[in-house]
């Protein structure tokens, strides 16, 4: 009989072999179909903190939805594309630049939604006014109300919105509600909100639920970040604002005096069908219920305007980063002016190159961000790009404390704009389900200019001279946050 004993030397050999195996496997597995920066960040995490790095990679290393959900997204995309291909979506504005037509084709190929003409679109920039306007629209509903928001809470600020839904239900109007699971769980009034939805008789579901004991699980940091409302297929709202108080009812925000500043857009016309299609696709993904037989999705009528609009959905359910490709195309096609408003601005290499290249081409480029940060890691990662942007010639406006400028929009020259829920950061490009709207029309840009002027009046310009005076500790924090931002 042979006795084998493992002394300390054998254990060291086993640990060494295991460590080498992990490192070799990481080199093979991690970079596959992943951005070089993200791959490098993951490899650094695995090499320097192997156990933690491997666990994190297994937990959040795949920025895609489960296969069945991706199949559902493809099925709904095919339906939208095929059904709408030969339908009339209004009269388009004449003399569209060739590059605009090219961008529309890109969006159509990636996100399935058609370009629609004869639309009316108007901005709502006051926080409470937006909530009350949406409540008024709900009160006018005759058939159905579709509500989809990243965060949905019943509180003093949103009580009118919830009462409008209750009144609609009392008239027999169907009210369907979607809210993101992870963003709402543990938040103030979460259980109260669900009880109120139940009491009114709304049909509601959680989006991207992380409930493994109920057989519902995907990467836990994936989010449905969309914010939209559709009433009877004739009126829609979309933009950056959640249905909650401007403090988000969080003690830390109230203590710091923080309030969110947002921007919503009310749309009427054929493009409302596309907003509704986004809701129906998310409803189908969460419930397996197909509503297209009940709702004549593409029965459209002209709106009170002649704007050309196209909805661009994006997120991990799609094969490509639809929003990033749209932003990049517009940045390169711009000829005179680019104005960007983004609360969380953490660009990848391609976007950073596009913005600085625009400056070198002689374009006027402005970026609006918040002087105050509500998320430390994102705030510091964002700051790490300021010096490069300032040196390239970007004018950076910092919205005054204690407000968080949460609006998400961009204007290109004097004819084209984007507004929606998408930030310009790697989370919105790769991990969040977002909705954006491309708009062509000088009258809408004029409204955007008014909002930009208001933001500028409430902001101060950050100069390169001021930035050079940043203390070393801030620079270190910024750079560390920049490295971790690539972990996707």
FENZIGI-V74363 format. One record per backbone hydrogen bond with DSSP energy under -1.0 kcal/mol. CO is the residue of the C=O (numbers start at 0). NH is the residue of the N-H. If there is no record, write none. Layout:
CO_NH ; CO_NH
//
This chain:
6_10 ; 7_11 ; 8_12 ; 9_13 ; 10_14 ; 11_15 ; 12_16 ; 13_17 ; 14_18 ; 15_19 ; 16_20 ; 17_21 ; 18_22 ; 19_23 ; 20_24 ; 21_25 ; 22_26 ; 23_27 ; 24_28 ; 25_29 ; 30_33 ; 34_38 ; 35_39 ; 36_40 ; 37_41 ; 38_42 ; 39_43 ; 40_44 ; 41_45 ; 42_46 ; 43_47 ; 44_48 ; 48_52 ; 49_53 ; 50_54 ; 51_55 ; 52_56 ; 53_57 ; 54_58 ; 55_59 ; 56_60 ; 61_63 ; 65_69 ; 66_70 ; 67_71 ; 68_72 ; 69_73 ; 70_74 ; 71_75 ; 72_76 ; 73_77 ; 74_78 ; 75_79 ; 76_80 ; 77_81 ; 78_82 ; 79_83 ; 83_86 ; 88_116 ; 96_100 ; 97_101 ; 98_102 ; 99_103 ; 100_104 ; 101_105 ; 102_106 ; 103_107 ; 104_108 ; 105_109 ; 106_110 ; 107_111 ; 115_308 ; 117_302 ; 118_306 ; 119_267 ; 121_265 ; 123_263 ; 125_129 ; 126_130 ; 127_131 ; 128_132 ; 129_133 ; 130_134 ; 131_135 ; 132_136 ; 133_137 ; 134_138 ; 137_140 ; 142_173 ; 143_231 ; 144_175 ; 145_229 ; 146_177 ; 147_227 ; 150_242 ; 157_161 ; 158_162 ; 159_163 ; 160_164 ; 161_165 ; 162_166 ; 163_167 ; 164_168 ; 165_169 ; 167_172 ; 168_171 ; 173_144 ; 174_202 ; 175_146 ; 176_204 ; 177_148 ; 178_206 ; 180_184 ; 183_186 ; 186_189 ; 188_192 ; 189_193 ; 190_194 ; 191_195 ; 192_196 ; 193_197 ; 194_198 ; 195_199 ; 196_201 ; 202_176 ; 204_178 ; 206_180 ; 210_213 ; 210_215 ; 211_214 ; 215_210 ; 218_221 ; 222_432 ; 226_238 ; 227_147 ; 228_236 ; 229_145 ; 230_233 ; 230_234 ; 234_230 ; 235_266 ; 236_228 ; 237_264 ; 241_243 ; 242_152 ; 244_247 ; 245_259 ; 246_249 ; 249_253 ; 250_254 ; 251_255 ; 252_257 ; 258_403 ; 260_405 ; 262_239 ; 263_123 ; 264_237 ; 265_121 ; 266_235 ; 267_119 ; 268_271 ; 269_272 ; 270_274 ; 271_275 ; 272_276 ; 273_277 ; 274_278 ; 275_279 ; 276_280 ; 277_281 ; 278_282 ; 279_283 ; 280_284 ; 281_285 ; 282_286 ; 283_287 ; 290_294 ; 294_296 ; 295_298 ; 297_299 ; 302_304 ; 306_118 ; 307_439 ; 308_115 ; 309_437 ; 311_435 ; 313_433 ; 314_317 ; 319_321 ; 320_324 ; 321_325 ; 322_326 ; 323_327 ; 324_328 ; 325_329 ; 326_330 ; 327_331 ; 328_332 ; 329_333 ; 335_363 ; 336_412 ; 337_365 ; 338_410 ; 339_367 ; 340_408 ; 347_351 ; 348_352 ; 349_353 ; 350_354 ; 351_355 ; 352_356 ; 353_357 ; 354_358 ; 355_359 ; 356_360 ; 357_362 ; 358_361 ; 363_337 ; 364_394 ; 365_339 ; 366_396 ; 367_341 ; 368_398 ; 374_378 ; 375_379 ; 376_380 ; 377_381 ; 378_382 ; 379_383 ; 381_384 ; 382_385 ; 384_388 ; 385_389 ; 386_390 ; 387_391 ; 388_392 ; 388_393 ; 394_366 ; 395_461 ; 396_368 ; 397_459 ; 398_370 ; 399_402 ; 401_258 ; 403_260 ; 403_405 ; 407_419 ; 408_340 ; 409_417 ; 410_338 ; 411_414 ; 411_415 ; 414_440 ; 415_411 ; 416_438 ; 417_409 ; 418_436 ; 423_345 ; 424_428 ; 425_429 ; 426_430 ; 426_431 ; 430_222 ; 432_224 ; 433_313 ; 434_420 ; 435_311 ; 436_418 ; 437_309 ; 438_416 ; 439_307 ; 440_444 ; 441_445 ; 442_446 ; 443_447 ; 444_448 ; 445_449 ; 446_450 ; 447_451 ; 448_452 ; 449_453 ; 450_454 ; 451_455 ; 452_456 ; 455_458 ; 457_399 ; 459_397 ; 462_466 ; 463_467 ; 465_468 ; 466_469 ; 470_474 ; 471_475 ; 472_476 ; 473_477 ; 474_478 ; 475_479 ; 476_480 ; 477_481 ; 478_482 ; 479_483 ; 480_484 ; 482_485 ; 483_486 ; 485_487
//
